[in-house]
Amino acid sequence: MTHYGKIKSYDSAKGAGMITPEKGGDALSFNKSDLQQQAQEPRADQRYGYDTRQIDGGKAHAVNLQMEAGTSDSSAKQQS
């Protein structure tokens, strides 16, 4: 089941970040290897779809992250 959330933070040096679920709850961690488009770095407040996987004794982790269409910077640039 695909969930949706917004990137809370991403550290390119560590290749890891956090995503906040839209339906509430604690932010989930993810790694660069969990991104479907690894060439694009996620930025704060971008909307992503993702799946969850249980790791570290049942802790949820976001996997298969895919940026939602229409969440790039182009819409913000058009406002002037």
FENBELTA-V927063 format. One record per helix or strand of 3 or more residues. SS is the DSSP state (H for helix, E for strand). FROM is the first residue (numbers start at 1). TO is the last residue. If there is no record, write none. Layout:
ss=[SS;SS]
from=[FROM;FROM]
to=[TO;TO]
This chain:
ss=[E;E;E;H;E;E;H]
from=[3;16;28;32;47;59;74]
to=[11;21;31;34;55;67;77]
